[in-house]
Amino acid sequence: MDQYPDLPFTLGSTAQRNDGGSVDYTEDGMPHKRARFSPIWYDLTILHTNLNATEIDALEAFYSAHDMQWVLLPWPARGRTFEALLLDYKEPGQRNAGHLFDATVIARGRLI
């Protein structure tokens, strides 16, 4: 399994826990949560800002080669690593007269 490119994540990147759970209520009105997934999955939004042309080219090439494939994704916060399925890539927006780029990658993963 290939590793995600070593590019800086931007503040605002998120790893949202998703156990597929739903809340219902018992006969006495107490809430009860049922989890559907084991292990716990995370919806990942990876924000990259101020990438130069070389970095954005490397990210686009990696995503093109690994679209809908599993990759190892080191997460900067607390040294976590996810096994993640790459789901979507938002085309980069240009900044500063075309010299720097922003990009977003969407994935779903689990901690390993």
N, C-alpha and C positions, 0 to 999 in steps of 0.2 A: 504494500500500500504506500503510495507516494505521500510526501509531506507538503502541506500548503506552503506557498512562498513566504519567505521571511521578510514581510513588509509590515510597517507599523500600523497598528489598529488605532483608530481615533476614539477619543472619549465619546461615548454614545453608542458604541458597539454593544450589543446585548446578547445574553444567553438566557432566554426565558424558559423556565421549567415548564414542561408539558407532559402530564401523566395521563392525558385524555380523560381526566376525571369529570364527573358530573355530580352535582349536589341534588339530593332529594331529601325528603322529610319522612321521619318515622310516624307512626300513628299518633304519638303524643306531641308531635310538632317539632321535635328536635332535628336539626340538620344532620345529614350523614353524607359523607363524600365517598364515592366509589372511584377507584383508580382503574383504568382499563389497560394501561401499558406497564409492563415490567420488562426490562429496566426503564427508568425514567428517561424520557427524551427531552431534548432542548431545541427550541427554535432559535437559530443563530442568525444575527444580522451583523455582518462585518463591514464596518465603515473604514474606508481608506481616504485620506485627504492629502492634498499637496504632493501627489506622486509625480515624479518627473517622467519624461517620455519613455525612458528605459524601463522604469518600474511598472508603468501602466502596460507596456508591451509584454513584459514578463507575466503580469497578472492575467491579461487577456489570453495569452498563449496557454497558460496553465489551465484556465477555466475551459477553454476550447478543447483541450486534451482530456479533461476530467469531468466534463458536464455529465451529471447523473451518475457519478462514480463515487466510491468511498475514498476518503483521504484522511490523513492524520492532521489534525488542526490544533496546534498549540495555542492556548488561550492565555493572553498576558496576565489576566487577573488571577492571582493565587496559584500560578503555575499549573493550571489544569490543561489536560489534553483531551480532545474529543475525537472520536471516530465519526466523521461527518459525511453526509451525502450532499454534494453541491446541487442546489435546486435552481438558482436564478442568479443572473449577473446583470446589474443595471449599468447601462452604457455610461461611460465617464462623462462628467461635465467638465468643461474647460474653465480654467481660472487664469488670471494674470496674463491676458493676451495670448492664451494658448500654451503657456510654458509649464503649467502645473495642472494636474487632473484629480478629480474626485471619483471614486467608484464604490459600489455597494455589492456585496455578495451575500446571498441568502442560502442557508443550509439547515439541515436537521441532523442532530448528532446525539451521541451518548458519551458519558465520561468513560475513559478507560484507565 
